[in-house]
Amino acid sequence: MRHTTPPTPEDLLEMAEDALAAIPEALRDMVRGTAILVEEVPDDETVAAMGLESPWELTGLYRGVPLTQKSVHDVMQEPDTILLYREPILLEWIETGEDLFRLVRNVLIHEIGHHFGLSDAEIERLEREE
């Protein structure tokens, strides 16, 4: 999909859903029920909590309890959520020239990796897999 104007939040959500549909079924099944949301930029509270200098540094965020820390005895809280931040993703897209779908896919996989409690090195290996 080629864009002549910046993709909307709905466009990014559609890309994320397409990327999710393309990952292995076993992995996809394990994140069933995790919400995917697109926001313009991370809020000031998130930027401060992450120790970032700028909201442009964060393209995505997993909010929830990683599977490695969940228990059947846990009281159900808000659903786990993967947030994709549109403006930082678009900035990275412009700066790197990376294919936008691939970039959205990598951000999504990175955040799914956090859901499973994977290390950044393990996540980078998953991102390289086609």
C-alpha positions in Angstrom: 0.0 0.0 0.0 1.6 3.3 -1.1 0.6 6.5 0.7 0.6 9.9 -0.9 -0.6 11.4 2.4 0.3 10.4 5.9 -1.5 7.2 6.9 -4.4 7.8 9.4 -4.6 6.0 12.7 -7.2 3.7 11.0 -4.6 2.9 8.3 -2.0 2.0 10.9 -4.5 -0.1 12.8 -5.4 -2.0 9.6 -1.7 -2.6 9.0 -1.2 -3.9 12.5 -4.2 -6.2 12.2 -2.8 -7.5 8.8 0.6 -8.0 10.5 -1.0 -9.8 13.4 -2.9 -12.1 11.0 0.4 -13.0 9.3 2.3 -14.1 12.4 2.4 -17.8 13.2 -1.0 -19.0 14.5 0.4 -20.3 17.8 1.8 -16.9 18.6 -1.4 -15.1 17.4 -3.5 -17.4 19.6 -1.5 -16.5 22.6 -2.2 -12.8 22.3 -5.9 -13.3 21.6 -7.8 -10.7 23.6 -5.0 -8.2 23.6 -6.3 -4.9 22.3 -4.4 -2.9 19.7 -4.8 0.8 19.8 -3.3 3.6 17.8 -2.6 7.0 19.5 -0.9 10.0 18.0 2.0 10.3 20.6 2.6 8.9 24.0 1.3 11.1 26.8 3.5 13.1 29.1 3.0 10.6 31.9 4.2 7.7 29.8 7.2 9.7 28.5 8.2 10.5 32.1 7.6 7.0 33.4 9.8 5.5 30.6 12.6 8.1 31.3 12.5 9.4 27.7 13.6 12.8 26.6 11.0 13.1 23.9 7.7 11.4 22.9 9.2 10.8 19.5 11.5 8.1 20.9 8.6 5.7 21.6 6.8 3.9 18.6 4.9 1.4 20.7 4.1 0.2 24.2 2.8 -3.0 25.7 0.5 -2.3 28.7 -0.4 -5.3 30.8 1.1 -8.2 32.7 3.6 -10.2 30.7 2.5 -13.9 30.4 5.6 -14.9 32.4 4.2 -13.0 35.4 0.5 -14.0 35.1 -1.2 -16.5 37.4 -4.6 -18.2 37.2 -5.2 -16.7 40.6 -4.9 -13.1 39.3 -7.9 -10.9 39.5 -8.8 -9.8 35.9 -7.8 -6.2 35.3 -8.1 -4.1 32.2 -7.3 -6.1 29.1 -3.7 -6.1 27.9 -3.1 -3.5 25.3 -0.5 -2.8 22.6 -0.3 0.9 21.8 1.1 2.0 18.5 2.1 5.7 18.4 1.4 7.1 14.9 3.5 10.2 14.8 6.8 8.5 16.1 6.2 5.6 13.7 5.7 8.1 10.8 8.9 10.0 11.8 10.9 6.7 11.8 9.3 5.8 8.5 10.4 9.1 7.0 13.9 9.0 8.6 14.7 5.4 7.7 12.8 4.9 4.4 11.7 1.5 5.8 8.6 0.0 4.3 5.7 1.2 6.5 4.0 -2.1 6.8 7.3 -3.8 7.8 7.9 -1.0 10.4 4.4 -1.4 11.9 4.9 -5.2 11.9 8.2 -4.8 13.7 6.7 -2.5 16.4 3.8 -4.9 16.8 6.2 -7.9 17.2 8.4 -6.0 19.6 5.4 -5.3 21.8 4.1 -8.9 21.5 7.5 -10.0 22.6 7.2 -7.9 25.8 3.8 -9.7 26.4 5.8 -12.9 26.5 8.6 -11.4 28.6 11.2 -11.9 25.8 14.5 -10.0 25.9 15.2 -7.3 23.3 17.7 -9.7 21.6 15.0 -12.4 21.3 12.5 -9.8 20.0 15.0 -8.6 17.4 15.4 -12.1 16.1 11.6 -12.4 15.7 11.5 -9.1 13.9 14.0 -10.4 11.3 11.9 -13.5 10.6 9.7 -13.2 7.6 
